[in-house]
Amino acid sequence: MYASTGGSRRPSAPRTSRLTRLAVLASTVALSAAGLAVAATPSSAATCNGYVGLTFDDGPTGSTGALLSVLRANGVRATMFNVGQNVQSNQSAARAQVDAGMWVANHSWNHAHMTSMSQSQMQSDLSQTNSAIQAATGVRPQLFRPPYGETNSTLQSVATSLGLRQVIWDVDSQDWNGASVSQIVSNASRLQAGQVILMHDGIQNTRDVIPQIMANLSSRNLCPGMISPSTGRAVAPDGTAPPTTPPPTTPPPTSGCTATATTPNVWGDRYNTSVTVQGASNWTVVVALTPPQRVSTTWNGSPSWDSTGYVMTMRSNGSGNTFGFTTMMNGNSSARAQIRSCTAG
């Protein structure tokens, strides 16, 4: 059996696969914070010449925690097209997706063939799913993927009326169809800037393939991005064009010292800043972040923060005149930390 996907044809998921997914829903996911605290590695390209949308359908499932761990370990932010009844049964897993930096989107209430519904049934289905996702995560979806890729003008109109941009896919990983790891890697290698790939939550081969997908993207200077609600295409995580490396920040000397900041490492979800102080061995440097960015790690200094959490005061601690820190982008990939002042003594 095949489902129409806007001019292309894609085989619907086998009935046995669907029953397996429903069986997974019977168990409630208990995701601990420790399960998500996986240190990301610099797998993403340091320079992003374009962005692709990595998407995972049919979650949350009993394997969502494992998927999030793999994504975090490889520095990946992805879009999760969630099924409403799954969210209702696995609210903690849906919330964990957002906490891990993923974007959550609407994939219908129970993965039905929506083109056979009346307009009012479509409206009820998508509204109910939106409400379930917002209740679990605090985020109202802006994207919608119709089950099986089946759509028509009525469904698109209903989605638009609810503020949802319909998103299909450019590349089908075929993970739902039992594709091997090597087959998924081969399929994913066709991704080009702006394009979106279809994958699924709850499939072991899909989790296993993430490091290889990231290695291939990095070799082509492509990075995981968000899907624009305006165009349905993959863009930078904050919706802007690919960032360029900013020049070093060197403010005028104040009170006898100068602090110069550079950004030696930039990954898909974070960047490192290195600050060199000249003119004093005992110094205090004030650094400002752009919300919602946050510093996750510091070294070679003693930091403190103002009440907002976006202004850091770093004091020398005897480790020399160079200190550094890692900043999580949290959706803003273009901004970089700025030096506000350097004070000797």
N, C-alpha and C positions, 0 to 999 in steps of 0.2 A: 504494500500500500504506500502511496506517495502523497505528499502534501505540497501544494503549490506555494512557492516562495517568491512571488513577484517576478515571474518569468523563468525561474529555475525550479528544479524538482528535487525534493529531499525526502528520503524514506522516513516514515514515521517510526518512532521508537517501538520495538517489539513489545507485545502485551506483557510478556514475562518480565521484561525490564521494568515496566511500569509497576507491576505487582511487587517487584523487589523493592522499588523506591517507597511504595506505600508501606511495606513492612518495616522499613527503616524508621518511618514516622512514629511507629508504635512506642518507641523509646524516647524518653526525654533526655536531652543533652545536658550534661553538667560540665560546663567549661570553667576551669579555674583560671585565675589571673596568671598563675605560674605557667599554664599551658600556652599562654600567648606571649610570655616574656622571652621571646627568642631574639637574640642579637642578630640584626641584619648584617649581611655581608655585602661588600661593594661589587655586586654582580651587574648592576646597571652601567650603561655607558657613561663615562665622565662627561661627554658632550652629547647632547640630544639634538640630532638633526631632524627628528620627527618623532611622532608618538603613535602608539597602537593601543587599541582597546582590548584587554584580556577580560573575557566575561565567563561567568560560571552560572549555569542555569540549575533550577529545580531544588535549591536549598531552602532553608538549612536542613541538613541531614545529620545522621549520627556520626558522620566523618568530617563535619565542618571544622571542628577544632584542629584536626590533622591537616586539613587544607590550609587553614589560616597560618599554622605554624610554618608550613613550607613556603607560603607566600612571604611571610615576614622574614624568614631566613634568607630569602633571595631578594629582598628589597623591593617587593612587588606590591603595588596597589591595583586592585581590580574591581570590576563591577559585578555585583552579585544579583542576578535576576531571580528573586525569591517567589516561591509559591505561597499564597496567603495562608492556606491551612497549615502548611509546614511552619510558617512563622508563628502562628497561633499556638502550635504544639511545642515549639522550640524557641521561646522568646529569648532565653539566655544566649542561644547560639546566634540569633539575629543581632542581638545587641553586641555580641563579641565581634561580629563582622565590622560594625562601625568603629568599635574601640580599636580594632586592628588597622584602621585607616582605609577600609574598603567603602565603596559606594554601594548603596542598596537601591534596588529597582523592582518594578512590578512585573511578575510573570504569570498573572492571573490567579484566581483563587484555588483551583484544583486541577489545572492543566487540562481543561476540557477543549474540545474543538469549538472555538468561539464563533467561527463564521456560521455555525448552525443556530446560533442564539438570536433572539429578537434584540432590538436596540435597547429595550429596558433591561433585559437580562445582562447584556454586555455592561451597561452602566452600573448595575448592582454588583456584578462580579469585580470590576476594576475598583469601584469605590470601596468595597469591603476589603479588598487586598491592600489598597492604600492605607486604610484605617488600621489594619492589623500591623503593617510595617511601621507606621508612625507611632502606634502605641508601644511597640516593642523597642524601637530604636530612637525615637524622638526625631526621626527624619522623614519628611514627606517625599515620596519618590517623584522624580521628574522624568523617568524613562520607563518605557513599557516594551516588553518583548512578547508577542503573541505565541502561545504554545504551538509547536511544530512549524513556526514561521507562517502559519495560515492567517491571512488577513484579507480585508475588503474595505471598501470606502466607508461603510457604516462603522466598522470597528475603529478605523483610523479617526473618524469624526468624533466618536465617543471618547477615545483616548485624548484627543486634542481638547475636548471640552473639560476634561479633568486635569488639564495642565501636564499631560504626559506626551513625550516625544516617542514615537514608535521607532524601535531599533531592531533590525534583523541581524545580519552578519555578512561579512565578505568572504570569510574562510571558515569552513566547517572542519573541526578537528577530527570528526568521526569517532570521538571517544565513546559516544553513546552506542555506537555500532560495533563495539568490540575491537577497535583499532589498537594495534600494539604500540609500545612506546616509540619505536622507530617510525611507525606510520604517522603518529601524532606529530613527532618532530618534523617529519617531511612536510606534512600539511601546514604546520605553523610557519615553516620557512618561507612560505609564499606571502606572508604578511608584508604589506607596504605601509608607508606613513599615512596615517589617517584611517586605516582600516581596522575592522573589528573581527575577532575570532570567537567562535562558539565552542565552549567547553562546559563541563558539568561537574557539580559538586557530587561527592560520593563515589568517585571512580578512582581506584588505586593507580592505574596507568597514568591518569591525568595528574595526580600528585607527583608521581615519579618523574614526569617529563618537564616540570617547571624549571629546574636548573639548566636543562639543555635548551629550552626555549629562550631563557634569558641570555645564555651564552651566544646564541645565534643573533638575537636582537642587538646585543652589545657589539658584536663584530660588525654590525651594519649601522652603528650609532643611532639605534632606535631605542626608545624608552617606553615603559608602560605609562599610559596617560588616562585621563578621564574621557567620558563620552559627552560631547557638548549637547545640552538640551536644545540648543538652537539648530544645530546642523545634523546631529546624529553621528558625527565623525569624531575620531580620537584627537584630543588636543592636550596641551600641557595640563598638569593636575590642577592649576588655578584658572584654566581656561585661556591662557595667553599663548602667544607664539613661543617656539623653542627659545630658551634663555641663552644669552651669550655670557661668557665669563666676564664679570665686572672688573674694572681696573682696581689696583690696590687702593685702600682707603688710608689716606695720610692727612689727618687734620693738622691745623697749625699747632706748634708746640705751646703747651700751657704749663706754667709753673715749673719749667726746667726739664720737661721730658716730652718725647714724641712717641706715639704708638702707631705702628703701621700694620694694617691687616691685609692678609691675602687669603684666597680660597683655593687651597691646593687640591681638594678632592670634592667632587660633586656627584652624587648618586641619585637614583630615582626618587628617594624619599627623604634625603638628608644631605648635609654638606659639612665639611670641616673648615674651621677658620683658624689660622695661625697668626698670632699677634707678636710682633717684636717691639720691645721698648728700648729707646735710646735716650741717653742723657741722665739716667738715674738708675741705681741698683735697688732702691727701695721706692716703689711706685704704686699708684692706684689708677686703674683704667676703668672707665665707664663705657659699657657697650649696650646698644639698643637693638632690639629685635622688632620685626614687623609682624603683628598678629596675623594668623594664629600660630606662627612659628614658636618653638620652644627649645631651649637647650637641654640636651639629654645627658651629656658627659662633658667634664672639664678636666684639664690637666695642667700641672706646673703653676698653680695659683690657688688662692683662697677666695671663692666666689660668695657673694650675697646678692639678694634680690630686693627690688622695691615691691610695693603692695600689688602692682599689676602683674608681676611676673615676667615682664617684657624688658626690664632694664636691669642689667647685671653689673655689679661693681666687683672687679677682680683686683685683689691685692697680692703683692709679691709674697712668696712664702719661702724664699731661700733656694728656689729651684732654677734660678737664672732669670734672664731677661726675655724669655720667649714663653708664652703660654698659648693654650689652644682650647677649643671646645667643638662639640658636635651639635648641630642644630637640626631638629626634625622639621621638615617643611610644612607638614599638616595641611597640604593643599595649596600652599603658596610657594611655588618653585622658583619664582623670579627674584624675590627679595633676598638681600644678604645682610648680615649683621653689620652695624655701623658703629665706628668709634666716636664717642661723644667728647671725651676728654682724657687727658693724661696728666696726673699730678705727682710730683716728686715728694718723697717724705712720708 
